[in-house]
Amino acid sequence: MSKRLCAEFIGTFWLVLGGCGSAVLAAAFPNVGIGLHGVALAFGLTVLTMAYAIGHVSGCHLNPAVSIGLFAGGRFPAKQLLPYIIAQVLGGIAGAAVLFLIASGKIGFDVAAGFASNGYGEHSPGGYSLLAGFVTEIVMTMMFLFIIMGATDKRAPQGFAPIAIGLGLTLIHLISIPITNTSVNPARSTGVAIFVGGWAISQLWLFWVAPIIGAIAGGSIYRFIGSGNE
């Protein structure tokens, strides 16, 4: 278990540093910034690379909602949920801490600019409402779990799950960055919100509640339609 928890910590660290780091450091870099498309791909690549690196160690959840969704889908034991979630949140905070250390090395850096935090209302990149953000996070996480469950099904082509899951997360970001800056991951949201404080902390509840609801729905739906033939 200690090795699995260490893997989840490192994997979530990489997800936050790679995904949020691309948003904070590279998205708007003068002339050659990667923009929304690059950030979406970066998040997908963090999951794809870690899935191949630690999937055989811990399952590469990197996300409390994924762990809970896999439990709902009958793929993960309840007794391991809390340790996994703690390791993921700590990994997310560590990734955000390293990103903060790097980003603050630039003259004029201001964490108040958002630091890749998730938000709704006036803190939504596109000005979307709380309801829009809530629905988006539920549906996107539901589909993410559905993809994960299907791609890792014993009947699915073996060895390709990380690609499907990584590209699935990329697509989710392409859809929802304008709405909430895309969470679908409470650990990712918590890590950066701690450094922003204020509004990011006050809105953090949505990025725990909605992804968990969506994950339970996605895991349960796949468990229903995919059962009986595994």
HELIX and SHEET records of a PDB file:
HELIX    1   1 SER A    2  LEU A   15  1                                  14    
HELIX    2   2 VAL A   16  CYS A   20  3                                   5    
HELIX    3   3 GLY A   21  GLY A   21  1                                   1    
HELIX    4   4 SER A   22  ALA A   26  3                                   5    
HELIX    5   5 GLY A   35  SER A   58  1                                  24    
HELIX    6   6 PRO A   64  ALA A   72  1                                   9    
HELIX    7   7 ALA A   78  GLN A   80  5                                   3    
HELIX    8   8 LEU A   81  ALA A  103  1                                  23    
HELIX    9   9 VAL A  111  ALA A  113  5                                   3    
HELIX   10  10 GLY A  121  HIS A  123  5                                   3    
HELIX   11  11 LEU A  130  ALA A  151  1                                  22    
HELIX   12  12 ALA A  161  THR A  180  1                                  20    
HELIX   13  13 PRO A  186  VAL A  196  1                                  11    
HELIX   14  14 GLY A  198  SER A  202  1                                   5    
HELIX   15  15 LEU A  206  GLY A  226  1                                  21    
END                                                                             
